[in-house]
Amino acid sequence: MRILILSDIHGNAAALEAIIAQESFDKVVCLGDVVGYGPEPAACLRWLRRHSALVVQGNHDRALGDRVPPGCTPAFQWLADATFHIGEAQLTPEERGYLAELPRSTLVERDGLRLMLVHAAPRDPLYGYREPTAAAWKEELSDVEADLVLVGHTHLQFELRLGPRHLANPGSVGQPKGGDPRAAYAVLEAGTLRFGRAAYPIERTISGLAAAGVSQAAVTSLGQLLRTGQVPPPPSGQPGSG
């Protein structure tokens, strides 16, 4: 069985389409944050549901589903606020209810492996930000009974071996960080994990933000992030700026 592992799609349908054009798969799992920041959240959510994806809730999914703050850092909260109206406009009440009811973590078995799926971290499923180091994750995983723990949230693609446990983050489909702007994902097949990247038409996503009525300041900041894979400083006057 070939499992396509996605996380942090963030309404970026162009990035999602590039991945599915280059990878075949039997099953899909998504580690949360289907929505937020991007111009096509409804298309992304509907694709996941058509493919019966196993999805856990991310902080932006909960924000839209329950109308609560997403818990971002100040540097990103203003961008979340600037794009929140897109999800409200595109998703039906039933779809927002689906996001609100997603599980915050789940344990499944695939091909003899016990998998734990969670957006951020086992002890803080929605908001826990952990650096990609053994020191940051050792205690977090000490009481987790799974062979492979799959997490998202940081938008950084990495894996760690911590004793009997394997931890992996597929990176972000729709808003990659770490200096590589290509859409990130992973594939699990016959117990072997493989990371992947897919180039996609970034300008389509940026144009979509402008067409959706996002402020020019937010389009500029998000465009810089999407083009470079680097977090830009907030413009003067926005929270978190110098």
N, C-alpha and C positions, 0 to 999 in steps of 0.2 A: 504494500500500500504506500502510495506517495502522498504525503500530507504537506500542503502549502501552508506555511505559517506567516501570518500577516500581523502587523500592529501599527497603530497610530496612522491610519489612513487619512484622517483629518479632511474628509471631503474632497480629496484630490483624485478625481476619477481618471484624469489623464495618466497619473502615475500607476494607479491600479490596473488600468487597461494595458499598459506596457508590460507589467509583470505577467499578466495572464496570457499575453500574446507570445511570451517566450518560455513559459513553463507549463507542462502538462501536470495534472494532479488528479487524485481520486477523492480527497477530502480537503476541507479548508478549516483552519482555526484562525480566530482573530483575537488578539490580546487587548482589545479595547481602543477607545478613542477613534471611533468610526467618523465622528463629526468634529466640528470646530475648526476654525481658521480657513478652510478651503471652500471653493465655490460650488461644489456639487455633492453635498452630503447625502441627499436623497438617492442619487444614482448609486453611490457606494453602498449604502445600507441595503438597498433593494437587490443589488447583486449578491451580497452576502446571504440574504434570506432566500433568494432563488437557488443558491447552491447549498442550502441547508448547513451553512457554516456554524461551527461551535464558537460562540462569541462570549467573552466576559466583558464586564462593564469597565469602562475607563472613566476618568474624572470629567472629561468633556461630555461623554454620553450621559452621565448622571446630571451634569449641569443643564443640559437641554431637556432631559426627561423629567427632572424634578424642579426645574427653574431655581437652581441654587448656584452659588459661585463655583467655578471650577477649581479653585485653590491654586491658581498659577502664581508664579513669582511676579512682582510688580512689572518687570520688564516685558512680561507676556500677557498680563491681565488686560492691559488696554487693547491688545490685539484680539484677545478673546471677546472683549466687549464690542469691538468694532465689527466683528464678523458674526456675532450671535444671531443677528436677525436673519441670516441666510438659512440656518437650520429651522428657525421658527416658521419661515415662509414656505420652505420646501417640504418639510415632513408633515404628514397627517397626524391628527391626534392619536391614532392607533400606533403609528410608528414611534411617536415620542413616548407613548406608554410602553412599547417594546423596549426602548432604551432604559427606561426607568426600572424595568423588572429584570434586566439582565443580572445573572449571578456575578458576584465579585471575585469568585475564584471557583475552580472546578478541578476535580481529579478524574482522569480517565485512563483507560489502558488501551494501548495501540501496539500491535505487533509484539506483545510481551513486555512492553515498557510501561511503567507507571508514570504518567505525565501530570504535572500540576500546571494549570494555566491561571495566570493572574496578571493584572495590568501593571502594577507598580512593584509590590513586595508582599510576601505572605502575611506579614504582621500589620501592614498598612496598605491594603489592596489598591486603593485609589490614589493615594498621595505620596507614598513613601519613595523618596528619591535616594537611590543608592549608587555610589560611584562604582565603576566596573573594576573593582579590585577584590581580591580574596578577603582582605581585612573587613571590607564593608559588608560582605555577604556571609561570612562564616557563621556568625551568631544568628543571622536571619534565617538560615536554612537548617539550624541545628536540630529542630524537631519536626522537620518536613519529611514525610514518608513518601518520597517519589524518586524515581530514577533520573528524570529530566524535569527541571523547573524552567518554564518558559515565561519570560517577563517582557514588558515593553516600557513605556513611559519616558525613558531618557532619550529616545530617538538615536541611541548609539548602538551599533551592531557589535556584539562581543559574546564570548563564551568563557566559562571558568570551570575547572574541575576542582571540587572540594570534597576530598575523600570519595565516598561512594556516590556522591551527587554530582550531576552535570547541570550547570546553569547556562542558559542561553537567552540572548536578546536578539531578535531578528533585525532590529533597527526599525526605522520608520518608513512606511510606504510613501506618505504624503508630505512629510516635512523632515527629511534627513538632516542630521547634524554631524559634526565631526569632520567637515571639510569635503565630503563627497556628496554632491547634490543628486545623484541617481537614486531612484526608488530602491529601498532595501527590503529584503525578505529572507526567509529560510525555507528549506525543504527537508523533511524527515522521511527517510525511506529505508526500510529494513534495519532500523536501529542506528542509521548513520545520518548525522546532521550536516547539511551543506548550506552555506550562506550564498546569497545571490544579490545582484544589482541589475537594474534596468534603467537605461536612459529613456527619458520621456519628454514630450513637448512642454517644457516649463512655461513658455510664454502663453500657451493656451490657459494654463491655470491662473497666471497673473492677469491676463485679460478677463478671465471669468470673474475674478474678484472685483475689478473695476466695473464690469457690467452688472454686478450684483449690488452696486451702490455702496461699496466699502470706501471709506475716506481715502484721499490720496496719500496721506501720511502712512496709513496702515498698509495700503497697497505697496508703497515704496519699501517699507520695512520688511514685509513678508516677501516681496519680490527679491530683495537682497538675500534673504535667508534661502529662498528656493533656488536661486541661481548659484549660490556659493557653498551651501551647506554649513555656513557659519552664522552664528547668532549676531545680528547687528545691534549696535547701541540704539536705545530709543531716541527718537528725535527730541529736540529741545522742547520743553513744556509738557512732555508726557511722563507719567510715573516711572521712576527708575532712571530718568535721564540725569546727567551730571549736575 
